[in-house]
């Protein structure tokens, strides 16, 4: 008798062999694990996913929203649990997920559930900096959800009621300084692309004003000062990401216009 839960765990992977090797064995409670591999992946992510019984689909990553929607279209179970490879459910969250799915009526009831996520930075939990009390929709009925098309910081859109679950998702995304540096570059580029798609423009004033405002908001208003030296680093990295985002948003039209010979677009953010 198969006592696994009717859940498809949805994961994205791009050169994530180390994290997948520790994450996948702990997902045996679910009937299905779907791993969406970025087709440019060069490490052993595919082999590790296959050895752990996951179903593998491939697509070139052109944005996290579209990538997750692609993965969702390949899920077959009535419930979907969305995780990242650097996230783990604690014991209370796992038990809450089990109870929520096992006790859910065939129709009616909540369409989705939120869980708290705690983020760690270089080995220590960040309690402030705007990361405190973050609650995210991560468990949902497959037929009542879809992902937006955001290139980064994507959201799942739910058709129905959303309830809360106890327990915590432990998020260990920033384990090394290389992780921090790589995410800074990727997320700033993705943020610039998202703003560009929305028709936004940037000017020199954005480069001067926005980064320090982000730092002050996180460090002072959101009490990042209470996170000590790591709080300084988190807020500084966030400010640097804002700087790179608006620098790219400002410079790209200039470089494009220099090729075409047309005038640069007006500066400033609408």
C-alpha positions in Angstrom: 0.0 0.0 0.0 1.3 3.4 -1.0 1.0 5.7 2.0 2.7 8.6 0.4 0.8 11.9 0.2 -0.9 13.0 -3.0 1.6 15.8 -3.5 3.9 16.8 -6.3 7.0 18.6 -5.0 8.1 21.1 -7.5 11.8 22.0 -7.7 14.0 24.0 -10.0 17.6 23.1 -10.5 20.6 24.7 -12.2 23.9 23.1 -11.2 22.4 22.1 -7.8 23.9 18.6 -7.4 25.1 19.2 -3.8 21.8 20.6 -2.5 19.7 18.1 -4.4 21.7 15.2 -2.9 20.6 16.2 0.6 17.1 17.5 -0.2 15.6 14.7 -2.4 15.9 11.8 0.1 13.8 13.8 2.6 10.9 14.2 0.1 9.9 10.5 0.2 6.6 11.5 1.8 5.3 12.8 -1.6 4.1 10.6 -4.4 5.9 12.7 -7.0 8.9 15.0 -7.2 9.2 17.1 -10.4 12.6 18.6 -11.0 12.8 21.3 -13.7 16.4 21.3 -14.9 17.8 24.4 -16.6 19.0 22.9 -19.9 22.4 24.7 -19.5 23.1 22.7 -16.4 26.5 21.0 -16.6 26.9 19.2 -13.2 25.4 15.9 -12.0 21.9 17.3 -11.1 20.2 15.1 -13.6 21.8 11.9 -12.3 21.1 12.7 -8.7 17.4 13.5 -9.4 17.0 10.3 -11.4 18.6 8.2 -8.7 16.2 9.6 -6.1 13.2 8.7 -8.3 12.3 12.3 -9.4 10.7 13.0 -12.7 13.0 15.3 -14.7 11.8 17.9 -17.3 14.1 20.4 -19.0 13.8 24.0 -20.1 16.2 26.9 -20.6 15.7 29.2 -17.7 14.4 32.6 -19.0 12.7 33.7 -15.8 11.7 32.0 -12.6 8.0 32.6 -13.1 7.8 31.0 -16.5 10.1 28.2 -15.3 7.9 27.3 -12.4 4.7 27.5 -14.5 6.4 25.1 -16.9 7.1 22.7 -14.0 3.6 23.1 -12.7 2.2 22.0 -16.0 4.0 18.7 -15.5 2.8 18.0 -12.0 0.1 15.3 -11.8 -0.9 15.1 -8.1 -3.8 17.2 -6.7 -1.5 19.1 -4.3 1.7 20.9 -5.1 4.4 21.8 -2.6 6.8 24.4 -4.1 10.3 24.4 -2.6 13.7 25.6 -3.7 16.8 23.4 -3.5 18.2 25.5 -0.6 15.0 25.1 1.5 14.0 22.5 4.1 10.8 21.9 6.0 11.3 21.5 9.7 9.5 18.8 11.6 6.5 20.9 12.5 6.0 22.1 8.9 6.3 18.6 7.6 3.7 17.3 10.0 1.4 20.3 9.2 1.7 19.6 5.5 0.8 16.0 6.1 -2.3 16.9 8.2 -3.5 19.6 5.8 -3.4 17.3 2.8 -4.7 14.2 4.6 -7.7 16.1 6.0 -8.5 18.2 3.0 -11.9 17.6 1.5 -12.1 16.6 -2.2 -13.7 20.0 -2.9 -14.1 23.1 -0.9 -11.8 24.2 1.9 -8.6 26.2 1.5 -7.0 26.3 -2.0 -3.6 27.0 -0.5 -1.5 27.3 2.7 1.2 29.7 3.8 4.3 28.7 5.8 6.8 30.9 7.6 10.3 31.1 6.0 13.4 31.9 8.0 16.5 32.9 6.0 20.1 32.2 7.1 23.1 34.3 6.0 26.6 32.9 6.3 25.7 30.5 9.0 23.4 32.7 11.1 19.7 33.3 11.0 18.7 36.8 10.0 15.9 38.0 12.3 15.3 41.5 11.0 16.3 43.4 7.8 12.8 43.0 6.5 13.1 39.2 6.5 11.4 38.7 9.8 8.0 37.0 9.8 8.0 36.2 6.0 5.1 34.0 5.2 4.7 32.5 1.7 2.2 30.4 -0.1 4.0 27.1 -0.7 1.3 24.3 -0.6 -1.7 24.6 -3.0 -4.2 22.7 -5.0 -2.8 22.2 -8.5 -5.9 23.2 -10.4 -6.4 26.4 -8.5 -2.9 28.0 -9.0 -0.7 29.5 -11.5 2.6 31.4 -11.4 3.1 34.9 -12.8 5.7 35.6 -15.4 8.1 37.6 -13.2 11.7 36.9 -14.1 12.6 37.0 -10.3 10.6 37.1 -7.1 7.8 35.3 -8.8 4.5 34.7 -7.1 1.9 31.9 -7.2 -1.6 33.2 -7.9 -4.3 31.3 -6.0 -8.0 31.0 -7.0 -9.6 30.4 -3.6 -9.0 30.8 0.1 -5.6 30.8 1.7 -5.0 29.4 5.2 -2.0 29.4 7.5 0.1 26.4 8.6 2.5 26.1 11.6 6.1 25.2 11.1 9.0 26.7 9.3 10.8 26.5 6.0 14.5 26.9 6.7 16.1 28.9 3.8 19.9 28.6 3.6 20.5 30.4 0.3 23.6 32.4 1.3 26.0 29.8 2.7 29.1 31.3 1.2 30.3 34.7 0.0 30.3 33.3 -3.6 26.5 32.5 -3.2 26.0 36.1 -2.2 28.0 37.5 -5.0 26.3 35.3 -7.7 22.8 36.1 -6.5 23.6 39.8 -6.4 24.5 39.8 -10.1 21.7 37.5 -11.2 18.9 39.2 -9.2 20.0 42.7 -10.2 20.0 41.7 -13.9 16.6 40.0 -13.6 15.2 43.0 -11.7 16.3 45.3 -14.5 14.7 43.1 -17.1 11.4 43.1 -15.2 11.4 46.9 -14.9 12.3 47.2 -18.6 9.4 45.0 -19.6 7.2 47.2 -17.6 8.4 50.2 -19.6 10.4 51.8 -16.8 13.4 53.9 -17.3 16.2 55.1 -15.0 18.4 58.1 -14.7 21.5 59.2 -12.7 19.3 60.3 -9.8 18.1 56.7 -9.4 21.7 55.6 -9.0 22.4 58.2 -6.4 19.3 58.1 -4.3 17.8 54.6 -4.4 20.7 52.5 -3.1 21.2 54.5 0.2 17.5 54.6 0.7 17.3 50.8 0.5 20.1 50.5 3.0 18.5 52.9 5.4 15.1 51.3 5.2 16.5 47.8 5.9 19.1 48.8 8.5 17.1 51.5 10.4 13.4 51.1 9.8 13.5 47.3 9.5 16.0 47.0 12.4 18.8 45.4 10.5 21.1 47.0 13.0 20.0 44.3 15.5 21.4 41.6 13.3 25.0 42.8 13.9 27.7 42.6 11.3 25.7 40.2 9.2 22.9 42.7 9.2 25.2 45.4 7.8 26.3 42.9 5.1 22.7 42.0 4.2 21.6 45.6 3.9 24.8 46.6 2.0 24.2 43.7 -0.5 20.6 44.8 -1.0 21.7 48.4 -1.7 24.3 47.1 -4.1 21.7 45.0 -5.9 19.5 48.1 -6.3 22.5 50.1 -7.7 23.3 47.4 -10.2 19.7 47.1 -11.2 19.2 50.8 -12.0 22.7 51.1 -13.5 21.8 48.4 -16.0 18.3 49.8 -16.6 20.0 53.2 -17.2 22.9 52.0 -19.4 21.1 49.5 -21.6 19.0 52.0 -23.6 22.1 54.2 -24.0 24.2 51.3 -25.4 21.2 50.2 -27.6 20.8 53.8 -28.9 24.5 54.2 -29.6 24.2 51.3 -32.0 21.0 52.4 -33.7 22.0 56.1 -33.8 18.8 57.2 -32.2 18.4 59.5 -29.3 18.5 58.0 -25.8 15.2 57.6 -24.0 14.3 60.2 -21.4 15.8 59.5 -17.9 14.0 59.1 -14.6 11.6 56.6 -13.2 7.9 57.1 -13.9 
